[in-house]
């Protein structure tokens, strides 16, 4: 049917976790708004449209307004079950943030190559791939990532403390490329 009413065109379908997301987004936007005075500066003798804080101010005010409208539309929509199941899914995703933080702490101790290979294999096992082929591909991927970043791109990543125990000739190579 082509002819739709305005209400049909803009009908809002609420999803599980929608209110929680709207509240968190609005709170974050209000926090950013509260920081505008400290984080942006007004430059004297500069036109208003050339001020360094103009676009951050516009963007954050838009975040606040649209965040409020999102929260309002979520609050007025029919409630459906499953909100906390959805929020639980979001919280479980922070497991991978914890893995990354552990990885960041381990790299200076073990070195970039062993840490990257170990974490690639660990994450492969964690997501459920248990075959030797998958584990081998993960280890190879960790090796290739290390060689590309340290060897070719010359990214400055701290060398591992364990490299100090290597023989002198190997240690110089490991500190530079691994």
N, C-alpha and C positions, 0 to 999 in steps of 0.2 A: 504494500500500500504506500503510495507516494505521499499523499497528504497526511502530514503528522502535525499534531498540535505542538506548540512551543514546550509544553510540559513533557510531552513524549520525547522531544529531541534532547532535552536537558535533564532527563530522569537520572537520578544518581543511584547507583547500585553499591551498597556498602559491602566491604570485604572484611574478613576476620582480621583483627589487629588494626583496623583503620583509625579508630579513635586513639589508640595508644600512639601510633605513628604521628597522627595530627598533633597530639599534645606535645610529644617530644620535639617535633619540628618547630612548633610555635615557641616552645621554651628556648630552643637553640636560637631562633631568630630574635627573640626578645633579648637574650644574652648578648648577641652580636650588636644589637641596637644600643644596648647599654655601654658597649665598648667604643662606639664611634667617636666620642669626644676625645678619648685618649689615643686612639690609633690613627686618626686622620687629622690633618692639619689644614688650617685655612691660611693661604698665602696672601699677604697684603699686596695690593695693587695688581691683582690678577682677576680677570673677569670670572664671573660665577661659573661659566661653562668650561673654564680651563682649570678649575680647582682640582687638586689631586684627590680630594675626598668626594667628589661629586658622584661618580659612578658607584663606588662602594655604598654611599648613602642611599642612592636610588635603589640599588639591588637589595640592600637589607630592608628598606622600607617595603619593597615589594614582597620580600620573604615574609615579613610580619603580616601584611595585609592578606596575602594569599594563604598563609598559614592559618590565620584566624578564620578565613572563609572556609578552608578545608575542614578545620575543627568544627565550625558551625554546621556545615553540611553533614559531617559525620555524626554529630550529636543529634541532628534532626532526622536522620535516616532511620529506617527500621533496623532494630538490633537483630543480628544473626549470631548464632553460637560459633564457638571456635576461636574467640579472641585470644585466650591464654595459650591455646595450642600454637597459634601463630607466633605469639611473643616468645614462647619456649623455643620455637624453631630459630628465631633471631638470636636468642641467647646462646643456643648451641653453636651457632656460627662463630662466636667469640673463641671457641676452642682453637680455631686456626690462627687467631690473633695471638693467643698464648704460645702456640707452636712457633710463630714467627719471632716473638720476643725471646724465646728460649734459643732459637737459632742465632739471633743477634748476640746473645750472651756467650754462646759456644764458639762462634767464629774466632774471636781473639785467642781462645785457648787451643783449639784443635787446628786452626787454619781454615782457609776458605775452601780448598779442595776437599779435604776429608769431611768437613761439616756439610758442604753442599751435597756431596754424594750420600752421606748418611741420612740427611733430612729428605732428600728425594726418595730414597728407598723407604724411609719411615712413612712418609706421606702416601706412598704407593700402597704400602701394607695397610695403612690406616683407612684408606678409602675402599679397601676390600680386594685389591688385586694381589693374589698370593702366588701366582705362577712364576716359575723361574724366568720366563721370557719377559714378563712385566717388570720384575725386579732388575733384570739385566738392563732393560731399556732405561729404567729410572736411574741406575748407577751411571750408565753411559751419558744420559742427559745431564746429570750433575757434573760429570767430567767436562763435557762440551761447554756448558755454561761457564765453568771456571776458566777454561782456556780462552774462550771468547772475551770474557770480561777482564781477566787479569792479563792475558797474553796479547790479544789484539787491540782491545780498546784502552788498555793501560789504566783501568779504573783503580784508584788507590783504596784498597781494602786492607785493613790491618792484618799483618802476618800472624800466624799462630805461634803461641808460646812453645808448642811442641816442636816447632822447627829448629829451636835452639839446640836440640839434642842430636840433630843430624850432622854428619861429617861436613867439614868446611866447604868442599866443592859442591855437594848436594844442597847445602843450606843456602848458598848464594842463589842458586837456581830456584829453589823453593820459595825464598823470600820475594823474588822478583815475579815469578810466573804462576805460583801455586798458592 
